[in-house]
Amino acid sequence: MECLLKVTTISLRMEKQLEQKVLARIRPDTEETGRIESAAAEVARRVEAVAPRYEGQAGGLIRPVLVGSVAKGTFLKEADVDLFMTFPVSAPREVLEKVGLSIGKEVLDEPIVKYAEHPYMRGKMGGVNVDLVPCYAITDPSMKMSAVDRTPFQSDYVNRNMQIFQRDEVRLLKRFFKGIGVYGAEAKVSGFSGYLCELLIMNYVTFISTIQAISQWTSGEMIQIPGTALGEKLTSSDALLTLPDPVDGDRNVAAALGANPFSTAVIASRRFLKKPEMRFFFPRDPVSATVAEIRRKMKETGHGLLLLRLDRAEVVDDNLYPQIQKARRNIAALLEKNGFEVNRSVYNAGKDIRILFELRNSFNPQSWLREGPAGWSENSSAFIDKHRRAGGTISLIDGILYSEEEKPFGSPADLLREGMGKLSLGADLDKLKRTATVHGGDEVVTAANREILSSLLFPSFPWER
């Protein structure tokens, strides 16, 4: 027992030392904090000076409200400022959007229009990035009229209930999630939002106790912060993780969390507890394999490759990534339906969009088994007659009818080129089909494709690099 206590004490000491080293790298110093807070105050001052000229159009007062991590003191180095402008609930949506953009253009340096549920302005103030977002001045979170209207209530809740020391615990959790690649609720990541990080710390108290809890999570996890309500809409939630929003019990703060980020968080937490290391917070950059290494890997596996390249659609990421995922699913379904088995797939979206499929076989057989109905089904005779007329050979395997017949396409690339016209890739990606290119087999293995090929063929967790 004495030996165990010594080991535990040493482990805790090492863990605390690591936390302090991480905090030294991520916690803004006094100078940076002052610069960020000054930028936020200056933008708010300018909004207050400009707003009265627009209040006639808006039908009432327009007021700046600081929200987000800067308002709550949980921000990391090089943080952005989130400043909201509250509009009267009587203001039409088009007025909120138009006036919000007009004020943003007046008060921000280098203003550009960004889009989420509705447009907002992004710019700078004293070198600090600022998002200036219009919202409605609702008096109760249940009155939500736009997606961001609850945000001031959430900031207020955290400020009233989070203990001062927990701000650094939140910073550690955010950096941990950034390091393992699961930070951010946007569609590109489908991970943990900053607000979700704050609520997890408020529930579990410290960073390490939060990691210990995550290591025990399983599908269908329910977390309800003491003193908060569980809304009726969430009583039968089928989400991987459900955490009712303290300001609106019918909203799941973890609704955007995807299966891969959820699983990655659990795996990383277990690994970290076994061996806490800086690489969980600051992993090495990925290194692409050489073309020779990729060719050798493909020869070893005997798998095939198929790549679709599209121009980058000019839409916001939260609209783009769901379409890329839809395209990947529908292409895989097309391949499987026509006898080409998909092993796995990956995608990336940089200057262009690339969706890469690894197929079970590198060779393309001339015939394939098309699965039909069960022999006892009403349409079994119709299947037999139809496919025999087409030259197929009928087999019965475990009670299921199959037709062995010649493939209508010689390769997966031919199939995709011919079938893409009828395939739905998403509203914006469909417009890019005419300039899309399809590559198959060895022609995929080029220096230009090293990054995506490496992520498919040599996968690793960020902390393993």
C-alpha positions in Angstrom: 0.0 0.0 0.0 2.8 2.4 0.9 4.5 1.7 -2.5 1.2 2.3 -4.3 0.8 5.7 -2.5 4.3 6.7 -3.5 3.7 5.8 -7.2 0.4 7.7 -7.2 2.0 10.7 -5.6 4.8 10.8 -8.1 2.2 10.3 -11.0 0.1 13.2 -9.7 3.2 15.4 -9.4 4.3 14.6 -12.9 0.8 15.2 -14.2 0.6 18.7 -12.5 4.1 19.6 -13.9 2.8 18.7 -17.4 -0.3 20.8 -16.9 1.8 23.8 -15.9 4.0 23.4 -18.9 0.9 23.3 -21.2 -0.7 26.3 -19.5 2.6 28.3 -19.9 2.1 27.8 -23.7 -1.6 28.4 -24.0 -2.6 30.9 -21.3 -2.5 34.5 -22.5 -0.1 36.7 -20.5 -1.1 40.1 -19.1 -0.1 42.0 -22.1 -2.0 39.8 -24.6 -5.1 39.8 -22.3 -5.0 43.6 -22.1 -4.7 43.8 -25.9 -7.7 41.5 -26.5 -9.9 43.1 -23.9 -9.0 46.6 -25.3 -10.0 45.5 -28.8 -13.3 44.1 -27.5 -14.0 47.3 -25.6 -13.1 49.5 -28.6 -15.4 47.6 -30.9 -18.2 47.8 -28.3 -17.6 51.6 -28.0 -17.8 52.1 -31.8 -21.0 50.0 -32.1 -22.6 52.2 -29.4 -21.5 55.3 -31.3 -22.8 54.1 -34.6 -26.0 52.2 -33.6 -28.3 55.2 -32.9 -28.3 56.0 -36.6 -29.8 52.6 -37.4 -32.2 52.2 -34.5 -35.0 53.8 -36.5 -34.7 51.0 -39.1 -34.4 48.4 -36.4 -37.4 49.7 -34.5 -35.5 50.0 -31.2 -32.2 49.8 -29.4 -29.1 48.0 -30.8 -26.6 47.1 -28.1 -23.2 45.4 -28.1 -22.8 42.3 -25.9 -19.4 40.5 -25.4 -19.8 36.7 -25.5 -17.7 33.7 -26.1 -14.4 32.7 -24.4 -13.2 36.2 -24.0 -16.3 37.2 -22.0 -15.9 34.1 -19.9 -12.1 34.2 -19.4 -11.5 30.8 -20.9 -9.7 32.0 -24.0 -6.4 30.6 -25.3 -3.6 32.6 -26.8 -4.4 34.4 -30.1 -8.1 34.3 -29.3 -10.8 35.9 -31.5 -13.3 38.3 -30.0 -17.0 37.5 -30.3 -19.2 40.5 -30.0 -22.9 40.3 -30.5 -25.3 43.2 -31.4 -28.8 42.6 -29.9 -31.7 43.8 -32.0 -35.4 44.3 -31.0 -37.4 41.1 -31.4 -39.8 43.1 -33.7 -37.0 43.7 -36.3 -37.6 41.7 -39.4 -34.8 39.2 -40.2 -33.8 41.0 -43.4 -33.4 44.2 -41.3 -31.3 42.4 -38.7 -29.0 41.1 -41.4 -28.7 44.3 -43.4 -28.2 46.6 -40.5 -25.8 44.2 -38.8 -23.6 44.1 -41.9 -23.7 47.9 -42.3 -22.6 48.5 -38.7 -19.8 45.9 -39.0 -18.5 47.6 -42.2 -18.3 50.9 -40.3 -16.7 49.8 -37.1 -14.3 47.0 -38.1 -11.0 47.2 -39.8 -10.6 44.9 -42.9 -14.3 43.8 -42.7 -15.5 40.8 -44.7 -18.9 39.1 -44.8 -19.1 35.6 -43.3 -22.0 33.2 -43.3 -23.5 30.9 -40.7 -27.3 30.7 -40.2 -27.3 34.3 -41.2 -24.5 36.6 -42.4 -22.2 38.4 -40.0 -19.0 40.5 -40.2 -15.5 39.4 -39.5 -12.7 42.0 -39.2 -9.9 43.3 -37.0 -9.4 45.8 -34.2 -5.9 46.5 -33.1 -4.7 43.4 -34.8 -7.2 41.2 -33.0 -9.7 39.1 -35.0 -13.3 40.1 -34.2 -16.6 38.5 -35.2 -19.5 40.9 -35.0 -22.8 39.0 -35.0 -26.4 40.4 -35.0 -28.9 38.6 -32.8 -32.3 39.2 -31.2 -32.6 40.6 -27.7 -34.8 37.8 -26.4 -35.8 37.8 -22.8 -36.0 34.0 -22.4 -33.9 31.3 -24.2 -37.1 29.5 -25.2 -37.9 32.5 -27.4 -34.9 31.7 -29.7 -35.5 33.4 -33.1 -32.1 32.8 -34.6 -29.5 30.1 -33.9 -27.3 32.5 -31.8 -29.9 34.2 -29.6 -29.1 31.9 -26.6 -25.4 32.7 -26.6 -25.6 35.8 -24.2 -27.5 33.6 -21.8 -24.9 30.9 -22.0 -22.1 33.3 -21.4 -24.0 34.7 -18.4 -24.6 31.2 -17.0 -20.9 30.3 -17.2 -19.8 33.5 -15.6 -22.2 33.1 -12.7 -21.4 29.5 -12.0 -17.8 28.7 -13.0 -15.1 29.0 -10.4 -12.1 31.2 -11.2 -9.6 28.3 -11.0 -11.7 26.4 -13.6 -10.8 28.8 -16.3 -7.4 27.2 -16.6 -9.0 23.7 -16.4 -11.1 24.7 -19.4 -8.0 25.9 -21.3 -6.3 22.5 -20.7 -9.4 20.6 -22.0 -9.7 22.8 -25.1 -6.0 22.3 -25.9 -6.3 18.6 -25.3 -9.2 18.4 -27.7 -7.3 20.6 -30.2 -4.3 18.3 -29.9 -6.3 15.1 -30.6 -8.2 16.8 -33.4 -11.7 16.9 -32.0 -12.2 20.6 -31.0 -14.9 22.5 -32.7 -18.6 21.8 -33.3 -18.5 23.0 -36.9 -19.3 20.4 -39.7 -15.6 20.1 -40.6 -14.8 18.6 -37.2 -18.2 17.6 -35.6 -16.4 17.7 -32.3 -16.5 19.5 -28.9 -17.5 23.2 -28.8 -15.9 25.6 -26.4 -19.2 25.9 -24.5 -19.3 22.1 -24.2 -15.8 22.1 -22.8 -16.8 24.7 -20.2 -19.8 22.7 -19.1 -17.8 19.5 -18.8 -15.3 21.2 -16.5 -18.2 22.7 -14.5 -19.6 19.2 -14.1 -16.4 17.3 -13.4 -14.5 20.2 -11.7 -11.0 19.7 -13.1 -9.2 18.8 -16.3 -7.9 15.5 -15.1 -11.2 14.4 -13.5 -12.9 15.2 -16.8 -10.4 13.0 -18.7 -11.0 10.2 -16.2 -14.7 10.5 -16.8 -14.4 10.6 -20.6 -12.2 7.4 -20.4 -15.3 5.6 -19.0 -17.8 7.0 -21.5 -19.9 4.7 -23.7 -22.6 5.3 -26.3 -25.7 7.0 -25.0 -23.8 8.9 -22.2 -26.1 11.4 -20.3 -24.6 14.3 -18.3 -26.9 16.6 -16.4 -25.3 19.4 -14.5 -26.8 19.6 -11.0 -29.6 22.3 -10.8 -30.3 22.2 -14.5 -33.4 20.9 -16.2 -33.7 18.0 -18.6 -36.2 19.0 -21.3 -38.9 16.7 -22.6 -37.3 16.6 -26.0 -34.1 15.0 -24.6 -35.7 12.3 -22.4 -35.5 9.9 -25.3 -32.3 11.2 -26.9 -30.4 8.7 -29.0 -27.2 10.8 -29.2 -23.8 9.5 -28.3 -23.6 12.1 -25.7 -26.4 14.2 -24.2 -25.8 17.3 -22.1 -28.8 19.5 -21.7 -28.1 23.2 -22.1 -28.5 24.8 -18.7 -30.3 27.7 -20.3 -32.5 25.6 -22.5 -33.2 22.0 -21.3 -34.5 20.9 -24.7 -31.2 21.6 -26.4 -28.4 19.0 -26.4 -25.1 21.0 -26.3 -23.4 17.8 -27.7 -25.8 17.4 -30.6 -23.1 18.1 -33.2 -20.7 15.5 -31.8 -19.8 12.8 -34.4 -19.0 9.2 -33.8 -15.3 9.5 -34.7 -14.6 12.5 -32.5 -16.5 10.9 -29.6 -14.5 7.6 -29.9 -11.2 9.5 -30.4 -11.8 11.4 -27.1 -12.4 8.2 -25.2 -9.4 6.5 -26.7 -7.1 9.5 -26.2 -8.3 9.9 -22.6 -7.5 6.3 -21.8 -4.0 6.6 -23.4 -3.3 9.9 -21.7 -4.1 8.4 -18.2 -1.7 5.6 -18.8 1.1 7.9 -20.0 0.5 11.7 -19.8 2.6 13.4 -22.4 2.9 16.8 -24.1 2.2 15.2 -27.5 -1.5 14.9 -26.6 -1.7 18.7 -26.5 0.9 19.5 -29.2 1.2 16.6 -31.7 3.7 16.6 -34.5 2.6 17.6 -38.0 1.6 14.7 -40.2 4.3 13.5 -42.6 3.3 12.3 -46.0 4.6 9.0 -47.3 6.8 8.9 -50.4 5.3 7.8 -53.7 7.6 4.7 -53.5 6.2 3.9 -50.0 2.7 4.3 -51.2 3.3 2.0 -54.2 4.9 -0.6 -52.0 1.9 -0.5 -49.6 -0.6 -0.9 -52.5 1.4 -3.9 -53.8 1.3 -5.5 -50.3 -2.4 -5.0 -49.8 -3.6 -5.9 -53.3 -6.3 -3.2 -52.9 -7.5 -0.8 -55.6 -7.8 3.0 -55.6 -10.4 5.5 -56.9 -10.1 9.3 -56.7 -12.7 12.0 -57.5 -11.3 15.5 -57.7 -13.7 18.5 -57.7 -13.1 22.2 -57.7 -13.7 23.9 -54.4 -17.3 25.1 -54.0 -17.6 28.7 -52.9 -19.8 27.9 -49.9 -19.2 28.1 -46.1 -17.6 25.0 -44.5 -20.8 24.1 -42.6 -22.5 23.7 -45.9 -19.6 22.2 -47.8 -18.6 19.4 -45.5 -22.0 17.7 -45.2 -22.1 17.7 -49.0 -18.7 16.1 -49.3 -19.9 13.4 -46.8 -23.0 12.9 -48.8 -21.0 12.5 -52.0 -18.7 10.0 -50.3 -21.7 7.9 -49.1 -23.5 8.0 -52.5 -20.4 7.1 -54.5 -19.7 4.2 -52.1 -23.3 3.0 -52.6 -22.9 3.2 -56.4 -19.7 1.2 -56.3 -21.1 -1.5 -54.0 -24.3 -1.8 -56.0 -22.2 -2.6 -59.1 -20.0 -5.1 -57.4 -17.0 -3.0 -56.4 -16.5 -3.5 -52.7 -15.3 -0.4 -50.8 -12.8 -1.0 -48.0 -12.6 2.5 -46.7 -12.5 6.1 -47.8 -11.2 9.6 -46.9 -11.5 13.1 -48.2 -9.9 16.5 -47.8 -10.9 20.0 -48.9 -8.1 22.5 -49.6 -7.8 24.4 -52.8 -9.8 21.6 -54.3 -11.9 18.6 -53.0 -10.5 15.1 -53.2 -12.5 12.0 -52.2 -10.4 8.8 -52.2 -11.7 5.2 -52.0 -9.8 2.1 -51.3 -11.4 -0.9 -53.0 -11.0 -4.5 -51.8 -9.5 -5.7 -55.1 -7.0 -4.0 -57.4 -8.2 -6.2 -60.3 -11.6 -5.8 -62.0 -13.3 -9.1 -62.6 -15.4 -9.4 -65.7 -18.4 -11.0 -63.9 -20.0 -10.5 -60.5 -22.7 -11.9 -58.3 -25.7 -9.6 -58.1 -27.7 -10.3 -55.0 -31.5 -10.9 -55.4 -34.4 -11.7 -53.1 -34.9 -14.7 -50.9 -36.1 -17.8 -52.8 -39.5 -17.8 -51.0 -40.2 -14.1 -51.8 -43.0 -13.3 -54.2 -40.7 -11.7 -56.8 -38.1 -14.5 -56.8 -39.4 -15.9 -60.2 -39.3 -12.5 -61.8 -35.7 -12.1 -60.7 -34.8 -15.5 -62.2 -36.5 -14.8 -65.5 -35.1 -11.2 -65.8 -31.5 -12.1 -65.2 -31.5 -15.3 -67.2 -32.7 -13.2 -70.2 -29.8 -10.9 -69.5 -27.4 -13.9 -69.7 -26.9 -14.4 -66.0 -26.3 -17.7 -64.2 -28.7 -18.1 -61.3 -27.4 -19.5 -57.9 -29.1 -20.1 -54.6 -26.8 -19.4 -51.6 -28.2 -19.8 -48.1 -31.7 -19.2 -49.4 -30.8 -16.1 -51.3 -30.9 -15.8 -55.1 -27.8 -14.5 -57.0 -27.2 -13.8 -60.6 -23.6 -14.1 -61.9 -23.4 -11.8 -64.9 -21.0 -9.7 -66.9 -20.2 -6.4 -65.4 -21.5 -3.4 -67.4 -18.4 -1.4 -66.5 -14.8 -2.5 -66.8 -13.5 -0.5 -63.8 -14.7 1.6 -60.9 -13.4 4.7 -62.6 -15.5 3.9 -65.7 -18.5 3.3 -63.6 -18.1 6.6 -61.7 -17.5 8.6 -64.9 -20.6 7.2 -66.5 -22.8 7.2 -63.4 -21.9 10.6 -61.9 -24.4 12.4 -64.0 -27.3 10.8 -62.2 -25.5 10.7 -58.8 -26.4 13.3 -56.2 -23.3 14.8 -54.6 -25.1 17.8 -52.9 -26.6 21.0 -54.3 -23.3 22.9 -54.7 -21.1 19.9 -55.6 -23.5 18.9 -58.4 -22.8 22.1 -60.2 -19.1 21.1 -60.4 -19.5 17.7 -62.0 -18.6 19.0 -65.5 -15.1 19.9 -64.4 -14.6 16.9 -62.1 -11.9 14.3 -62.8 -11.9 10.6 -62.0 -8.7 8.6 -61.6 -8.3 4.9 -60.9 -5.6 2.4 -60.0 -2.0 3.4 -60.5 -2.8 6.8 -61.9 -4.0 7.9 -58.4 -0.5 7.3 -57.0 1.1 10.7 -57.7 3.1 13.3 -55.7 0.0 15.6 -55.8 -2.0 12.9 -54.0 0.6 12.0 -51.4 -1.2 13.8 -48.5 -4.6 12.1 -49.0 -3.1 8.7 -49.9 -1.0 8.9 -46.7 -4.0 9.6 -44.5 -5.8 6.6 -46.1 -3.0 4.0 -46.2 -0.9 5.1 -43.1 -3.6 6.3 -40.6 -2.5 7.2 -37.1 -3.9 9.2 -34.1 -2.4 12.7 -33.8 -0.6 11.7 -30.5 1.1 8.8 -32.3 3.0 10.9 -34.8 
